[in-house]
Amino acid sequence: MILAAGRGERMRPLTDSLPKPLLEVRGKPLIVWHLENLKRNGFKDIVINIAHLGFKIPQALGDGSRWGVNITYSDEQESGALESGGGIKNALHLLANEPFLVVNGDVFCEYEFDASFDLKDKLAHLILVSNPEHNKKGDFGLKDALVINKSKKMYTFSGIAYYSPLFFKDVKIEKSPLAPLLRDSIDKEQISGEVFEKMWHDIGTPKRLKDIND
């Protein structure tokens, strides 16, 4: 699943006329980089949630056949963006009843998505990265492959994770941020993780977009 419903307030005025995942990085829309990565690594069925100017994403991507994938859209245009937790819950019926990958539509990275990832007995597995300038304090720590909420060494959540459908069983289809859900499960030692050390960027502002394109 690619999360593509957000308004992208910090990217204005660029996102006044275009959804953030359609902004171009190095000559290609951000979301197309994800489609190519997913296809290359064995993913075929992809769900994309849409809200802000959401109709423009199906216009640009169609059914995904151009990239050899099948795209289904989870439409939040009428309800308004449900945030990450609510958006995933809303799309759960479109996802197979088995662990699935979720990636933020506004990240640009070299991480190779893993279609055969095994969660084992965990509810989720987070990909963490070194803290960028805009998130110096980080989000989570890591100890013995388990994500922890507090640590001397903190990392930033990359926006890439593998989830069990069970992680969302008590989530309601409403505006629901992901972070509190993660922190609760982390306290119960239900979330594993790893650190990804290669190229990763959160394209969150016009300056960051310009910097990566220069």
C-alpha positions in Angstrom: 0.0 0.0 0.0 1.2 3.5 -0.9 0.0 6.3 1.3 -0.9 9.2 -1.0 -3.8 11.0 0.6 -2.2 13.8 2.5 -2.6 17.5 1.9 1.1 18.3 2.0 0.7 21.6 3.7 4.5 22.2 4.0 4.9 21.7 0.3 2.6 24.6 -0.6 2.3 26.2 -3.1 3.4 23.2 -5.1 0.6 21.0 -3.7 -2.1 23.6 -4.4 -2.4 22.1 -7.8 -0.8 18.6 -7.5 -0.8 15.8 -5.0 2.6 15.5 -3.3 3.3 12.0 -4.6 3.1 13.3 -8.2 5.8 15.9 -7.7 8.9 15.0 -9.7 12.2 13.9 -8.4 15.0 13.5 -10.9 12.5 13.6 -13.8 10.0 11.2 -12.4 7.0 11.4 -10.1 7.8 10.2 -6.6 5.1 7.6 -6.6 6.5 6.2 -9.9 9.8 5.5 -8.2 7.8 3.3 -5.7 5.9 1.5 -8.4 9.1 0.6 -10.2 10.7 -0.6 -7.0 7.7 -2.6 -6.0 7.5 -4.3 -9.4 11.2 -5.0 -9.4 11.0 -6.8 -6.0 8.0 -9.0 -6.7 5.0 -7.0 -5.8 2.1 -6.9 -8.2 -1.1 -5.8 -6.4 -0.8 -2.3 -5.0 -3.4 -0.2 -3.1 -3.1 3.6 -3.2 -5.2 5.8 -0.9 -6.2 9.2 -2.3 -7.8 12.3 -0.9 -6.3 15.8 -1.7 -6.6 16.3 -5.4 -6.9 12.5 -5.4 -8.5 12.2 -8.8 -5.2 13.3 -10.4 -3.4 10.2 -9.2 -5.6 7.7 -11.1 -5.4 10.1 -14.1 -1.6 9.8 -14.0 -1.2 6.1 -13.1 -4.4 4.4 -14.4 -4.6 0.7 -13.4 -0.8 0.4 -13.2 -0.4 -1.8 -16.3 2.2 0.6 -17.7 4.5 -0.6 -14.9 3.3 -4.2 -14.8 1.3 -3.9 -11.6 -2.4 -3.8 -10.6 -3.4 -0.7 -8.8 -6.6 -0.4 -6.7 -7.5 3.0 -5.2 -8.9 3.5 -1.7 -10.8 6.8 -2.1 -10.9 9.2 0.8 -11.9 12.2 -1.3 -15.4 12.4 0.2 -14.5 11.7 3.8 -11.3 13.7 3.8 -7.9 12.2 4.5 -8.1 9.7 7.4 -4.4 10.0 8.4 -2.2 7.0 8.1 -3.9 4.7 10.7 -7.4 5.4 9.5 -6.4 5.3 5.9 -4.8 1.8 6.2 -7.8 0.6 8.2 -10.2 1.9 5.5 -8.2 0.0 2.8 -7.8 -3.2 4.8 -10.6 -5.0 2.8 -8.5 -4.4 -0.4 -5.4 -6.0 1.1 -4.9 -9.7 1.3 -5.5 -11.2 4.7 -1.7 -11.6 5.3 1.2 -9.2 6.1 1.6 -6.3 3.8 4.0 -3.5 3.1 3.1 0.2 3.5 5.2 3.1 2.2 4.7 6.8 2.4 4.2 8.3 -1.0 6.5 11.2 -0.3 9.7 9.4 0.5 12.6 8.9 -2.0 15.0 6.1 -1.1 17.1 3.1 -2.2 15.4 0.7 0.1 14.5 -2.5 -1.8 11.0 -3.6 -0.8 10.8 -7.3 0.3 7.8 -9.2 -1.0 8.7 -12.3 1.1 9.3 -10.5 4.4 8.4 -12.7 7.4 6.9 -10.9 10.4 7.2 -14.0 12.5 5.2 -13.4 15.7 5.3 -9.6 15.5 2.5 -7.2 14.5 4.8 -4.9 12.5 8.3 -4.3 11.4 9.6 -0.8 10.9 12.4 0.5 8.7 14.3 3.1 10.6 16.9 5.6 9.3 19.4 8.0 10.8 17.9 11.3 11.9 17.7 14.0 9.2 18.1 17.6 10.0 14.4 18.2 10.3 13.9 15.4 12.9 17.1 15.5 15.0 15.5 13.9 18.1 14.3 10.9 16.1 11.2 8.8 16.8 12.2 5.4 18.1 15.0 3.4 19.4 16.1 -0.2 18.7 17.2 -2.9 21.0 17.8 -6.6 20.1 15.8 -6.0 16.8 12.8 -4.7 18.9 11.6 -1.1 18.4 11.5 0.8 21.7 10.0 4.2 22.4 12.9 5.7 24.4 16.6 5.1 23.9 19.9 7.0 24.1 20.3 6.3 20.4 17.2 7.3 18.5 16.2 6.8 14.8 13.6 8.2 12.5 10.8 6.1 11.2 11.3 6.0 7.4 7.6 5.7 6.5 8.2 2.2 5.3 6.9 -0.8 7.3 5.4 -4.3 7.1 2.2 -4.9 9.0 0.0 -7.8 10.1 -3.7 -7.0 9.5 -4.1 -7.8 13.3 -2.2 -4.5 14.0 -5.3 -2.6 12.8 -8.0 -4.8 14.3 -9.1 -2.2 16.9 -8.6 0.9 14.7 -11.8 2.7 13.6 -12.3 4.1 10.1 -11.8 7.7 11.1 -9.0 10.2 11.3 -6.4 8.1 13.2 -2.7 8.9 13.3 -0.3 6.0 13.2 2.2 7.1 15.8 0.0 6.4 18.9 -0.9 3.0 17.6 2.8 2.1 17.1 3.8 3.4 20.5 1.2 1.3 22.2 2.3 -1.9 20.4 6.0 -1.0 21.0 5.3 -0.9 24.7 4.0 -4.4 24.4 7.1 -5.6 22.5 5.1 -6.4 19.4 7.1 -4.3 16.9 10.4 -5.3 15.4 12.7 -3.1 13.3 15.9 -2.6 11.5 18.1 0.4 10.5 18.5 1.2 6.8 21.7 3.1 6.1 21.6 3.9 2.4 19.9 6.9 0.7 16.6 8.0 2.1 14.8 11.4 1.8 11.5 12.7 3.2 10.5 15.1 0.5 8.5 17.3 2.9 9.2 20.9 1.8 9.9 22.7 -1.5 13.5 23.3 -0.4 14.1 19.6 0.2 12.6 18.9 -3.2 14.9 21.5 -4.9 18.0 20.2 -3.0 17.5 16.7 -4.2 16.8 17.8 -7.8 19.8 20.1 -8.0 
